[in-house]
Amino acid sequence: MRQPEKKATGSLSRPQDARPGRRRLRPGRVFQLGILALLVGLTFYPFFFLLVNSFKNVPQFFMQSWWFSLPLRFDNYAETWGLVHRYIANSLVMCALTAVVMLSLSCLAAFVFARFKFPGRDFLFYSILSLLMVPGVLMLVPTFILVAQLKLINTYWVLLLPYIAGSQVIAIFILRGFFASIPEEFFEAARIDGASNLQLLRHIILPLSKPIIGTLAVLNVLGTWNNFLWPQVTITNPTLSMITNGMYQFHSQYSINYGKMFAGYTISAVPILVLILFTMRTFMKGMTSGAFKM
């Protein structure tokens, strides 16, 4: 008896060289990937340049500044640490104090503006908000005259107080919008249980606001750490200098010790790198959870 013919299966109709799960890159896609790779390389090469030249002395830097030169000068880091550890400690203390005090005052002010009604509330809030439209450089001379009259030059107060005052405006603006978006039912239930206003702030608002508070803390620390102009005009005592100004000791009238200077930059970047690594999740959560929605 004649056997019926079998139908051709899908595997016979597929070309032998076709492999599932693989896609051929189109020329346009290859061009896009090449452009992205070039941009990534241009972005990260300055960090590579910084690291490479931190292991060189001055002659090696001028002979070959774009790649490694042997022998590597590891002693640059040991000598530089002895010079900059004081400045790093000053910057760490100033960043921590500024962030803690600024967030404490900003949370209290934002809580009042968001959850209380009193005469002149909106006028006072928008008056504070109007300070965002004033460029910081325009306040440099008036602020310097003020701290000079208060005899705060060459003290830690000349750094701490302006940093706290200057960073509160944007923090109050952001926190007020976030606090106002919290449902009123939470506060009514807590008031029925006998909670005071401070308990509302501590047990309801602050736990719900951890992402945005963490985001503001990171931004404040970065701004304080990288500030150069204000410490430069108010601090002349080397023992009080911040890291951004302490690096100037590697400059002389006739030359610059590039190896030690780049080693100092590398060392000063480590605390910020550690901060970003440990707070990245909180920072991204605060940036994407509606924290900046007004």
LINMO-V296096 format. One record per backbone hydrogen bond with DSSP energy under -1.0 kcal/mol. CO is the residue of the C=O (numbers start at 1). NH is the residue of the N-H. Records with the same first field share a line. If there is no record, write none. Layout:
CO: NH / NH
//
This chain:
9: 13
15: 18
19: 22
26: 30
27: 31
28: 32
29: 33
30: 34
31: 35
32: 36
33: 37
34: 38
35: 39
36: 40
37: 41
38: 42
39: 43
40: 44
41: 45
44: 48
45: 49
46: 50
47: 51
48: 52
49: 53
52: 55
53: 56
55: 73
57: 61
58: 62
59: 63
60: 64
72: 74
73: 76
74: 77
75: 79
76: 80
77: 81
78: 82
80: 84
81: 85
84: 88
85: 89
86: 90
87: 91
88: 92
89: 93
90: 94
91: 95
92: 96
93: 97
94: 98
95: 99
96: 100
97: 101
98: 102
99: 103
100: 104
101: 105
102: 106
103: 107
104: 108
105: 109
106: 110
107: 111
108: 112
109: 113
110: 114
111: 115
112: 116
118: 121
120: 124
121: 125
122: 126
123: 127
124: 128
125: 129
126: 130
128: 131
129: 132
130: 133
131: 134
135: 138
136: 139
139: 143
140: 144
141: 145
142: 146
143: 147
144: 148
145: 149
146: 150
147: 152
148: 151
152: 155
156: 159 / 160
157: 161
159: 163
160: 164
161: 165
162: 166
163: 167
168: 172
169: 173
170: 174
171: 175
172: 176
173: 177
174: 178
175: 179
176: 180
179: 182
184: 188
185: 189
186: 190
187: 191
188: 192
189: 193
190: 195
191: 194
196: 200
197: 201
198: 202
199: 203
200: 204 / 205
201: 206
204: 208
205: 209
209: 213
210: 214
211: 215
212: 216
213: 217
214: 218
215: 219
216: 220
217: 221
218: 222
219: 223
220: 224
221: 225
222: 226
228: 232
229: 233
230: 234
231: 235
234: 154
237: 240
242: 246
243: 247
245: 248
246: 249
247: 250
248: 251
250: 257
255: 252
256: 258
257: 261
258: 262
259: 263
260: 264
261: 265
262: 266
263: 267
264: 268
265: 269
269: 273
270: 274
271: 275
272: 276
273: 277
274: 278
275: 279
276: 280
279: 283
280: 284
281: 285
282: 286
283: 287
284: 288
285: 289
290: 293
//
